Amino acid sequence: MLSSCQDQKEYRDLSQLFEELRRRNVFRVAIAYLAIAWLVLQVSDIVLDNIAAPEWLMKALMFFLAIGFPIAVLFAWAYEMTPEGIKREKDVDRSASITQNTGQKLNRTIIALLAAAVTFLLIDKFVLEDESPAVTITDKSVAVLPFVAMSRGEDDEYFADGLTEEILNSLTRVPELLVTARTSAFHFKGQDIPIPEIAERLGVDNIVEGSVRRDGDRLRVTAQLVRAADGFHLWSKNYDRDTSDTFGVQTDIAEEISSALGVVLNDTQLKLMREAGVRDPDAFIALQKGYEAFDAAHGTADQINLLREANSWFEKALAIQPGISDAYLLHADHYTHRLLSSVDNPEISVAEQNAAYEKLVEDLDNAIRTAADKSRSASAAIDLAIISGNWRSVPELMPQLAVNGGCTTSSWAEVVSAPYGGARELGLIAQQAVDCDPLSFNGWRWLSLSQLWAGEFDAAVETALRGFEATSHVRLAQQLFFTYLAAGRIDDAEQLIATHIRTERNKLGLQRAIAAIRGDAALAKKLHTRLIDSEAQLTVGIITSLAVMGDREAANRRASEVDAHPYGHLRLMLVPVTCYCGAPWDLEYTPNFAKLLEDAELPWPPASPIHWPLKDW
């Protein structure tokens, strides 16, 4: 009985305490304080991030707001607002208390704060997230800079580059790590740039750097892992080995870097890491020389010969180690260009065309067979499907490009995705490519192109601008030009030609587009004729030009001629994605191309992201 009475007394005491807390508005003050603190933190996070404020400032703000909460609650309990000002609660006559009125004001304040919070969340979700994407940064992100060759042997620099790339390849096998791709990491080779600046441009928190010295059969490798924010060395080590144990060095370094970044590798991950990459020093020296010639080939007039030189090095690497998937993939590019050239060059015989096609298919099959992961396999499979005309399989392969970190793209994927309803999926893949390879033009180009095809013109302009600023690549300047046209910014497009387009051929082509979009048929035709007369104009440019000038008959005639070529689809498929003009020709004039679209169930005509006033179909 006594226990029951005691329980009832404790219940009454708790009820009285709760009622007193409610009467003194303690709960309302606590809710209002938390709402204000949350809003302050959200807004401060955005503002401090945009002004590059030090990280400690946000932590200090959180600390002071946390300390302020119990102070605010205690103040609400001990003090009361009165018409005469703030007084201690015990000094206020209960009959004269206005806590009820104060409570109503606090209720209105809380409602206003909650409305502001909801508004902020909606803006954050639907406005701020739609802004041009930024490079992702995580505390387990790392870039491997090219190791410095400390010795001066004939191939020592290529050896150091090869060792660097194999460390990078090993790290990409760890799913928890975001590893910057080779293109972006090697951009800083030979440049004396502070590590924090490199890390910021690459969007990583950690940098691996090192050096390599070869002396006969002896090898000395020094490697260190640096936290970019403060220059702190998380790990460093020297390795003295025989050159025959290069593979052991690269895997040891990759494993210790992973451990230093807090990644615990299971047996499967260790196995994948140890099986990754090139094992033979001579093979990766040859591979690096192949990369050098391959990179030099693109954008030059001597492309075919330089690709042939690159292939000689790839073939040497493959003779030593036959399982190098990237060597097969890049080796195929020479044959792709031979087939493309055959459409415009009648001197390339049918026998040469067929031989090039067989070698191309063989290379891509080998690239798929030897691929180290699903994304690399999908990249080669997409190229093979598009070149061979099996376009139906591409949508199933596209999502696989985004696995294993999403650094992998494809040479051809945009041509059968963006114009035919696949722009948003392409954009998701492109965003991941930008995150892990921010100094490679292709990810930025894909992302801007996908936004343009999705009708997000302002975002497409911003992405192309940021990509061009990061890479200075002419392909992004051209992409920016067409995003300007789509956004109706004709003056900006003209200024771009004047400031960033170097070659006369490219200038004429873009000026022709300006004339067409302004509806100046006479000027467009004059510029078109100058291009044709000045040098052999490729099929893609001719059909695009005829379409946007509104010359339907000539566009149909030219498309029909190309469609009759055994490999004409390789040229025709490029026109819709670069023309941005809907149907560049009437489909009945290209029955072979039409059959490819029908088999893949792709719609025709494509959309027309840019309005061309001279084109009336």
C-alpha positions in Angstrom: 0.0 0.0 0.0 2.9 2.3 1.0 4.6 1.6 -2.4 1.5 2.4 -4.3 1.2 5.8 -2.5 4.8 6.5 -3.2 4.4 5.7 -6.9 1.4 8.0 -7.1 3.4 10.8 -5.4 6.3 10.4 -7.9 3.8 10.4 -10.8 2.3 13.7 -9.4 5.8 15.2 -9.0 6.7 14.3 -12.6 3.4 15.6 -13.9 3.9 18.9 -12.0 7.5 19.1 -13.4 6.3 18.5 -16.9 3.5 21.1 -16.5 6.0 23.6 -15.1 8.4 23.0 -18.1 5.5 23.5 -20.5 4.3 26.7 -18.6 7.8 28.2 -18.7 8.0 27.5 -22.5 11.1 25.4 -22.0 10.0 22.8 -24.6 9.2 25.6 -27.1 12.6 27.3 -26.6 14.4 24.0 -27.1 12.5 23.2 -30.3 13.1 26.8 -31.6 16.8 26.7 -30.7 17.3 23.3 -32.5 15.5 24.6 -35.6 17.6 27.8 -35.7 20.8 25.9 -35.1 20.0 23.4 -37.9 19.3 26.3 -40.4 22.5 28.1 -39.3 24.6 25.0 -39.9 23.0 24.2 -43.3 23.5 27.8 -44.6 27.0 28.0 -43.1 28.0 24.8 -44.8 27.1 26.2 -48.2 28.7 29.6 -47.6 31.9 28.4 -45.9 32.4 25.9 -48.7 32.0 28.5 -51.4 34.5 30.9 -49.8 37.0 28.0 -49.2 36.9 28.6 -45.4 39.2 26.4 -43.2 37.6 23.2 -42.0 38.0 24.1 -38.3 35.6 27.1 -38.7 32.6 24.8 -39.3 33.7 22.6 -36.4 33.9 25.6 -34.1 30.5 26.8 -35.1 29.0 23.3 -34.3 30.8 23.4 -31.0 29.4 26.8 -29.9 25.9 25.9 -31.1 26.0 22.6 -29.1 27.2 24.5 -26.0 24.5 27.1 -26.5 21.6 24.5 -26.3 21.7 23.7 -22.5 22.3 27.4 -21.8 19.2 28.4 -23.8 17.1 25.7 -21.9 18.4 26.8 -18.5 17.7 30.4 -19.4 14.1 29.5 -20.4 13.6 27.7 -17.0 15.2 30.4 -14.8 14.0 33.6 -16.5 10.8 35.0 -17.9 9.9 37.7 -20.4 7.7 40.4 -18.8 6.4 43.8 -20.1 9.2 45.3 -18.0 11.9 43.1 -19.5 13.6 39.9 -18.5 13.2 38.9 -14.9 14.1 35.9 -12.8 11.1 33.5 -12.8 10.9 33.4 -9.0 10.5 37.2 -8.9 7.4 37.2 -11.2 3.9 37.2 -9.8 2.1 34.2 -11.2 -1.1 36.2 -11.6 0.8 38.8 -13.8 2.8 36.2 -15.8 2.5 36.5 -19.6 4.1 33.1 -20.4 1.0 32.0 -22.3 1.3 35.0 -24.7 5.1 34.4 -25.0 4.2 30.7 -25.8 1.9 31.7 -28.6 4.7 33.9 -30.1 7.1 31.0 -29.8 4.6 28.7 -31.6 4.5 31.1 -34.5 8.3 31.4 -34.5 8.6 27.6 -34.6 6.1 27.3 -37.4 8.1 29.9 -39.4 11.4 28.1 -38.7 10.0 24.7 -39.8 8.6 26.3 -43.0 12.1 27.8 -43.6 13.6 24.3 -43.0 11.3 22.6 -45.4 11.9 25.4 -48.0 15.7 24.9 -47.6 15.4 21.1 -48.1 13.3 21.6 -51.2 15.8 24.1 -52.6 18.7 21.8 -51.7 17.1 18.8 -53.4 15.7 20.3 -56.5 17.8 23.4 -57.2 21.3 23.0 -55.6 21.6 19.4 -56.7 20.8 20.3 -60.3 23.8 22.7 -60.5 26.8 21.6 -62.5 28.3 18.6 -60.8 31.5 19.0 -58.8 34.2 16.5 -58.5 33.6 14.0 -55.7 36.1 14.0 -52.8 36.2 11.3 -50.1 38.8 10.6 -47.4 39.6 7.4 -49.3 40.4 9.1 -52.6 43.9 8.9 -54.0 45.9 9.9 -57.1 49.2 8.2 -58.0 51.5 10.8 -59.6 54.1 9.6 -62.1 57.2 8.3 -60.2 60.3 10.2 -61.0 63.1 8.3 -62.9 66.3 9.1 -60.9 68.6 7.2 -63.2 69.2 8.1 -66.8 69.0 4.9 -68.7 67.5 4.8 -72.2 64.1 3.4 -71.0 64.2 4.4 -67.3 61.5 7.0 -67.7 59.2 4.6 -69.4 60.0 2.0 -66.7 59.0 4.6 -64.0 55.8 5.4 -65.8 55.0 1.7 -66.2 55.6 1.1 -62.5 53.4 4.0 -61.6 50.5 2.8 -63.8 50.7 -0.7 -62.4 50.5 0.6 -58.8 47.4 2.6 -59.9 45.9 -0.4 -61.6 46.3 -2.5 -58.4 44.6 0.2 -56.3 41.6 0.4 -58.7 40.9 -3.2 -57.6 39.9 -2.0 -54.2 36.2 -0.9 -54.2 36.5 1.3 -51.2 39.1 3.6 -52.9 38.4 6.3 -55.4 41.5 6.3 -57.6 42.2 9.0 -60.2 42.6 7.6 -63.7 45.9 7.6 -65.6 45.0 10.4 -67.9 44.5 12.9 -65.1 47.3 11.7 -62.8 49.9 11.7 -65.6 48.8 15.3 -66.5 51.2 16.6 -63.8 54.3 14.7 -65.0 57.3 16.9 -64.8 55.5 19.8 -63.3 56.5 21.5 -60.1 53.0 22.1 -58.6 52.2 22.0 -54.9 50.5 18.8 -53.7 47.4 20.6 -52.3 46.8 22.3 -55.7 47.2 19.0 -57.5 44.8 17.3 -55.0 42.2 20.0 -55.4 42.3 19.8 -59.2 42.0 16.0 -59.1 39.4 15.9 -56.3 41.3 13.7 -54.0 42.4 13.8 -50.4 45.6 11.8 -50.7 48.6 11.8 -53.1 51.1 9.0 -53.8 54.5 10.1 -55.2 57.8 8.4 -55.5 61.0 7.8 -57.4 62.6 4.9 -59.2 66.3 4.2 -59.7 67.7 1.3 -61.8 71.3 0.2 -61.7 71.8 -2.9 -63.7 69.8 -5.6 -62.2 69.2 -3.6 -59.0 66.1 -1.5 -58.4 65.4 1.1 -55.7 61.9 2.4 -55.3 60.9 5.1 -52.9 57.1 5.7 -52.3 55.2 7.9 -50.0 51.5 8.6 -49.3 50.8 12.2 -48.4 47.6 13.7 -47.0 47.0 16.7 -49.2 45.2 18.9 -46.6 48.3 19.3 -44.3 51.2 17.6 -46.1 51.3 14.8 -43.4 53.1 11.7 -44.6 50.7 8.8 -43.8 53.2 6.2 -45.0 56.6 6.0 -46.7 59.0 3.2 -47.5 62.1 2.3 -49.6 62.3 -0.9 -51.6 65.5 -2.5 -52.7 64.8 -5.4 -55.1 66.0 -7.0 -58.3 64.4 -5.7 -61.5 62.9 -9.1 -62.0 60.8 -8.5 -58.9 59.1 -5.3 -60.2 55.7 -7.0 -59.9 56.3 -7.7 -56.2 57.2 -4.1 -55.6 54.1 -2.7 -57.2 51.7 -5.0 -55.4 53.5 -4.4 -52.0 53.2 -0.6 -52.5 49.5 -0.9 -53.4 48.7 -3.1 -50.4 50.5 -0.8 -47.9 48.8 2.3 -49.4 45.4 0.6 -48.9 46.2 -0.3 -45.4 47.4 3.3 -44.6 44.1 4.6 -45.8 42.2 2.3 -43.5 41.0 -0.2 -46.0 41.1 -3.8 -44.8 41.6 -6.1 -47.8 40.0 -9.5 -47.7 41.5 -12.5 -49.5 39.5 -11.9 -52.7 40.6 -8.3 -53.0 44.2 -9.3 -52.3 44.0 -11.9 -55.1 42.5 -9.4 -57.5 45.2 -6.9 -56.7 48.0 -9.4 -57.1 46.6 -10.6 -60.4 46.2 -7.1 -61.8 48.3 -5.4 -64.4 51.5 -6.1 -66.3 54.2 -8.3 -64.7 57.1 -8.0 -67.0 59.2 -4.8 -67.0 60.0 -5.0 -70.8 56.2 -5.4 -71.5 55.2 -2.2 -69.6 58.1 -0.2 -71.1 56.7 -1.2 -74.6 53.2 -0.4 -73.4 54.2 3.1 -72.2 55.9 3.8 -75.6 52.6 2.6 -77.3 50.6 5.0 -75.1 52.9 7.9 -76.0 52.5 7.3 -79.8 48.8 6.7 -79.4 48.2 10.0 -77.6 50.3 11.8 -80.1 48.3 10.4 -83.0 45.0 11.9 -82.1 44.5 15.4 -83.4 47.3 15.3 -85.9 47.3 15.0 -89.7 49.6 12.0 -89.5 47.2 10.0 -87.5 47.3 6.7 -89.4 51.1 6.5 -89.4 51.4 7.3 -85.7 48.7 4.7 -84.8 50.7 2.2 -86.8 53.8 3.1 -84.8 51.7 2.8 -81.5 50.6 -0.7 -82.7 54.1 -1.9 -83.2 54.8 -1.2 -79.5 51.5 -2.7 -78.4 52.4 -5.8 -80.4 55.7 -6.0 -78.7 54.1 -5.8 -75.2 51.5 -8.4 -76.2 54.3 -10.8 -77.4 55.8 -10.6 -74.0 52.6 -10.8 -72.0 49.5 -11.7 -74.1 46.9 -10.8 -71.6 47.1 -7.0 -71.6 43.5 -5.9 -72.4 44.2 -2.2 -72.9 46.8 -3.0 -75.5 44.3 -4.9 -77.5 41.7 -2.2 -77.1 44.0 0.6 -78.3 45.5 -1.6 -81.0 42.0 -1.8 -82.5 41.8 2.0 -83.0 44.1 1.9 -86.1 41.7 -0.5 -87.9 38.7 1.6 -86.8 40.2 4.7 -88.5 41.1 2.6 -91.6 37.4 1.6 -91.9 36.2 5.2 -91.4 38.7 6.4 -94.0 37.5 3.9 -96.5 34.1 5.5 -96.6 35.6 8.7 -97.9 38.6 7.3 -99.7 37.9 5.0 -102.7 41.6 4.1 -102.9 41.2 1.7 -99.9 40.2 -1.5 -101.6 37.4 -3.8 -100.4 40.1 -6.5 -99.5 41.8 -3.9 -97.2 38.5 -2.9 -95.7 37.6 -6.5 -94.9 41.1 -7.2 -93.5 40.8 -4.1 -91.2 37.4 -5.2 -90.0 38.6 -8.7 -89.2 41.6 -7.4 -87.2 39.3 -4.9 -85.4 36.9 -7.6 -84.3 39.8 -9.8 -83.3 41.3 -7.1 -81.1 38.0 -6.2 -79.5 37.3 -9.9 -78.8 40.7 -10.2 -77.1 40.1 -7.0 -75.1 36.8 -8.5 -73.8 38.4 -11.8 -73.1 41.4 -10.4 -71.1 39.5 -7.5 -69.4 40.4 -7.1 -65.7 36.9 -6.1 -64.7 33.3 -5.7 -66.0 33.6 -2.0 -66.9 36.6 -2.6 -69.2 34.9 -5.6 -70.7 31.7 -3.6 -71.3 33.7 -0.8 -72.9 35.2 -3.2 -75.5 31.9 -5.0 -75.9 30.0 -1.8 -76.6 32.5 -0.7 -79.3 32.3 -4.2 -80.9 28.5 -4.2 -80.8 28.3 -0.7 -82.5 30.9 -1.4 -85.1 29.4 -4.8 -86.0 25.9 -3.3 -86.1 24.5 -5.3 -83.1 23.1 -2.1 -81.5 20.4 -3.9 -79.6 22.9 -5.1 -77.0 24.2 -1.7 -76.1 21.5 -0.6 -73.5 22.3 -3.8 -71.5 26.0 -3.1 -71.5 25.9 0.6 -70.7 25.3 0.3 -66.9 28.3 -1.9 -66.6 30.6 1.0 -67.5 29.8 2.5 -64.2 31.0 -0.4 -62.0 34.4 -0.6 -60.4 34.6 3.2 -59.9 33.1 4.3 -63.1 36.4 5.6 -64.8 35.7 3.7 -68.0 34.0 5.2 -71.0 33.6 3.9 -74.6 34.7 5.2 -78.0 31.2 5.0 -79.5 28.5 4.7 -76.8 27.0 8.2 -77.2 26.1 7.6 -80.9 23.4 5.1 -80.1 22.3 6.4 -76.8 22.1 10.2 -76.6 19.9 10.9 -79.7 17.6 8.0 -79.0 16.4 8.6 -75.5 19.5 7.4 -73.5 20.9 10.8 -72.6 20.2 10.7 -68.8 21.8 7.2 -68.5 24.8 8.5 -70.4 25.0 11.4 -68.1 25.1 9.2 -65.0 28.1 7.3 -66.4 29.8 10.5 -67.6 29.5 12.0 -64.1 31.4 9.1 -62.6 34.0 9.4 -65.3 34.5 13.1 -64.5 34.8 12.3 -60.8 37.7 9.9 -61.2 39.3 11.3 -64.4 38.7 15.1 -64.1 41.4 16.2 -66.6 40.3 13.9 -69.4 38.2 15.7 -71.9 35.9 12.7 -72.8 34.0 12.5 -69.5 33.2 16.2 -69.6 32.2 16.0 -73.3 29.9 13.1 -72.6 28.4 14.9 -69.6 27.7 18.2 -71.5 26.5 16.3 -74.6 24.0 14.2 -72.4 22.7 17.4 -70.8 22.2 19.1 -74.1 20.3 16.1 -75.5 18.2 16.1 -72.3 17.3 19.7 -72.9 19.3 21.0 -69.9 21.0 23.7 -72.0 22.3 26.0 -69.2 23.8 23.0 -67.4 25.3 21.8 -70.7 27.0 25.2 -71.1 28.3 25.2 -67.6 29.7 21.7 -67.8 31.4 22.4 -71.2 32.9 25.6 -69.7 34.3 23.8 -66.7 35.6 20.9 -68.8 37.3 23.3 -71.2 38.8 25.2 -68.3 40.1 22.0 -66.9 41.4 20.3 -70.1 41.8 23.1 -72.8 40.8 20.4 -75.3 39.5 21.5 -78.7 36.7 18.9 -78.6 35.3 20.6 -75.6 35.6 24.0 -77.2 33.5 22.6 -80.1 31.0 21.1 -77.6 30.7 24.4 -75.8 30.0 26.1 -79.2 26.9 23.9 -79.8 25.7 24.2 -76.2 25.8 28.0 -76.8 23.7 27.6 -79.9 21.2 25.4 -78.1 20.9 28.0 -75.3 20.4 30.8 -77.8 23.7 32.5 -76.9 24.8 33.2 -80.5 27.1 36.1 -79.6 29.0 33.9 -77.1 29.4 31.2 -79.8 30.9 33.8 -82.2 33.3 35.0 -79.5 34.4 31.4 -78.9 35.3 31.0 -82.5 37.4 34.2 -82.4 39.3 33.3 -79.2 39.6 29.5 -79.0 39.3 27.9 -82.5 42.7 27.7 -84.1 42.5 25.9 -87.5 40.9 27.5 -90.5 38.9 24.4 -91.3 37.3 24.3 -87.8 36.6 28.0 -88.0 34.8 27.7 -91.4 32.7 24.8 -90.1 31.5 26.7 -87.0 31.0 29.9 -88.9 28.8 27.9 -91.3 26.7 26.8 -88.4 26.3 30.4 -87.2 25.1 31.4 -90.6 22.6 28.6 -90.7 21.2 29.3 -87.3 20.8 33.0 -88.2 18.9 31.9 -91.3 21.5 33.3 -93.7 21.3 30.7 -96.5 23.6 32.6 -98.9 26.4 32.9 -96.4 26.0 29.3 -95.1 26.2 28.0 -98.7 29.3 30.2 -99.4 31.1 28.9 -96.4 30.1 25.3 -97.2 31.6 25.7 -100.7 34.8 27.2 -99.3 35.2 24.1 -97.0 34.6 21.7 -99.9 37.0 23.5 -102.1 39.8 24.0 -99.5 40.2 20.3 -98.6 38.4 17.0 -98.7 35.5 17.3 -96.3 34.4 14.2 -94.4 31.0 12.7 -94.9 29.8 13.6 -91.4 30.5 17.3 -92.0 29.0 17.3 -95.4 25.7 15.7 -94.5 25.4 17.8 -91.3 26.0 21.0 -93.3 23.5 20.1 -96.0 20.9 19.3 -93.4 21.2 22.5 -91.3 21.2 24.5 -94.5 17.9 22.9 -95.5 19.2 21.2 -98.6 17.1 18.1 -98.2 17.6 16.6 -101.6 21.4 16.9 -101.4 21.5 15.5 -97.9 19.4 12.5 -99.0 21.6 11.9 -102.0 24.8 12.0 -100.0 23.4 9.8 -97.2 22.2 7.2 -99.8 25.7 7.0 -101.3 27.3 6.4 -97.9 24.7 3.8 -96.9 25.6 1.8 -99.9 29.2 1.4 -98.6 29.8 -1.8 -96.6 30.9 0.2 -93.6 28.9 3.3 -94.3 27.0 3.0 -91.0 30.2 3.9 -89.2 29.9 7.4 -90.7 26.1 7.7 -90.8 25.8 6.9 -87.1 27.9 9.9 -86.2 25.7 12.5 -87.9 22.6 12.6 -85.7 24.5 12.9 -82.5 26.7 15.8 -83.8 24.1 17.5 -86.0 21.6 18.2 -83.2 19.1 18.6 -86.0 16.6 15.8 -85.8 16.6 13.7 -88.9 19.5 14.8 -91.1 18.0 12.8 -94.0 14.9 10.8 -94.9 15.3 7.3 -93.6 14.0 5.6 -96.8 17.2 6.8 -98.5 19.4 4.7 -96.2 17.8 1.2 -96.0 20.9 -0.4 -94.4 21.0 2.2 -91.7 17.3 1.9 -91.2 17.6 -1.8 -90.7 20.1 -1.3 -87.9 17.7 1.1 -86.1 14.8 -1.3 -86.6 16.7 -4.2 -85.2 17.8 -2.2 -82.2 14.2 -0.7 -81.8 15.7 2.8 -81.8 13.2 5.6 -82.6 13.4 7.8 -85.7 13.6 10.8 -86.1 15.8 11.8 -83.2 14.9 15.0 -81.3 16.3 18.4 -82.5 18.0 20.1 -79.5 18.9 23.1 -81.7 16.4 24.9 -83.8 17.8 25.4 -87.4 15.5 27.8 -89.2 16.6 26.8 -92.7 15.7 23.1 -92.1 11.9 22.5 -92.6 11.7 18.7 -92.1 
